[in-house]
Amino acid sequence: MRIVLSSYNEMYVIHCDSVLYMQADDHYTHVTYITGAHFMVPFGLSEVEKRLHALSADERFLIRVGRKYIINLHHVFHINTVKQVALLADANGKSHSLTLPKPILRNLIELLSGETGEN
């Protein structure tokens, strides 16, 4: 599964299975892969999100959380609403801490609890 973004004489391919998270930066999006690779695309996070919604709903594991991030649900391993952080693990065992508001983290907990069937 991939997203193809094109502009003028350039094309960017984002391989969804490899994404750890994406972060908004004005009219750009920083993409971090689970391998640790990092790159920037000249498209805003809302455009990337629009392309994600065009993919099959059954296979959506990249979700927007808040105004700043799209995360891979398969790599979330810890959420702390008191400290307002979500931790994601990459393929090298490194954790990535994303600061998010409490209501968004609570929604993320509900979403992940529903996926696993656990409370």
C-alpha positions in Angstrom: 0.0 0.0 0.0 1.4 3.4 -1.0 0.5 7.0 -1.5 1.8 8.8 -4.5 2.1 12.6 -4.4 3.1 14.5 -7.5 3.9 18.1 -8.2 5.5 19.6 -11.3 8.6 17.6 -12.1 8.6 15.6 -8.9 6.9 12.5 -7.5 7.0 11.3 -3.9 6.0 7.8 -2.9 5.1 7.1 0.7 5.1 3.3 1.6 2.3 3.1 4.2 3.6 -0.1 5.8 6.9 1.6 6.5 5.5 4.7 8.1 6.0 5.2 11.9 4.5 8.7 11.9 4.1 11.8 9.9 4.4 15.3 11.3 2.9 18.6 10.0 5.3 21.5 9.4 3.3 24.3 7.8 2.7 23.3 4.1 5.1 20.4 4.4 5.0 16.9 6.0 7.9 15.1 7.7 7.7 11.4 7.2 9.5 9.0 9.6 9.7 5.4 8.6 10.0 2.5 11.1 13.6 2.0 9.8 14.6 5.4 11.1 14.6 7.0 7.6 13.2 10.5 7.5 12.2 12.7 4.7 10.0 15.7 3.9 7.4 16.1 1.2 6.1 19.5 0.0 2.5 18.7 0.8 0.5 19.5 3.9 -0.7 16.9 6.4 -4.3 17.5 5.3 -3.4 16.5 1.7 -1.6 13.4 2.9 -4.6 12.5 5.1 -6.9 13.0 2.1 -4.9 10.5 0.1 -5.0 8.0 3.0 -8.8 8.2 3.1 -8.8 7.2 -0.5 -7.3 3.8 0.5 -9.4 0.8 1.6 -11.0 1.5 4.9 -10.3 -2.1 6.0 -6.6 -1.6 5.8 -6.3 1.8 7.5 -3.8 1.8 10.3 -2.4 5.3 9.7 -4.7 7.7 11.5 -4.6 11.4 12.2 -4.2 12.4 15.8 -4.6 16.0 16.5 -3.5 18.8 14.2 0.1 17.7 14.0 0.5 13.9 13.5 -0.6 10.9 11.5 0.6 7.8 13.4 0.9 4.1 12.7 -1.4 2.3 15.2 0.7 -0.9 14.8 3.7 0.8 16.5 2.0 2.4 19.5 3.3 0.7 22.7 2.5 3.2 25.5 0.1 6.1 26.1 0.3 8.2 29.2 -2.5 10.8 29.5 -0.9 12.3 32.7 2.3 13.1 30.9 0.4 13.7 27.6 2.6 11.4 25.5 2.2 8.5 23.1 5.3 6.3 22.5 5.9 4.6 19.2 8.6 2.0 18.6 10.7 1.8 15.5 12.3 -1.3 14.0 15.6 -0.5 15.8 14.1 -0.6 19.2 14.2 3.2 19.6 11.1 4.9 21.0 9.6 8.1 19.6 7.7 10.3 22.0 4.8 12.4 20.6 3.3 15.1 22.8 -0.5 15.1 22.4 -3.5 16.7 24.3 -5.2 14.5 26.9 -8.6 14.2 25.0 -6.8 13.0 21.9 -4.8 10.4 23.9 -8.0 9.2 25.5 -9.6 8.8 22.1 -6.5 6.9 21.0 -6.8 4.6 24.0 -10.5 3.9 23.1 -9.6 3.2 19.5 -6.8 0.8 20.4 -8.9 -0.9 23.1 -11.6 -1.5 20.5 -9.1 -3.0 18.0 -7.7 -5.5 20.5 -11.0 -6.2 22.2 -9.4 -5.6 25.6 -10.3 -3.0 28.2 
